[in-house]
Amino acid sequence: MTPLERTLARAPTEVVIRLDLSDDDAITPAGTMEVIEPVAVLLQELSEQDRQALADLINQFAHQETDPERQLSVKEAPETLGLLA
């Protein structure tokens, strides 16, 4: 995996973390879905193999997290992003 690919995989993960951990006053659940949905739609265009590879990479990110709240958000990110069938 190239540094570019790792960074591109990390980007939607960070978006999910920020949205998940934000206060509902900062962004509503509906607003969160407005951000996540188009990303999930784009990721659905990947092959099943590529979606699984991305989910596996995100799971690696979860194991690297030291903050428990962030770690939980990262663990949920593959499902949030629609990568899991």
Protein Blocks (a to p, Z undefined) as FASTA:
>chain_A
ZZklmmmmmmmmmmmmmmmmpcfklpcfklmmmmmmmmmmmmmmpcfklmmmmmmmmmmm
mmmpmbfklmmmmmmmmmmnopaZZ
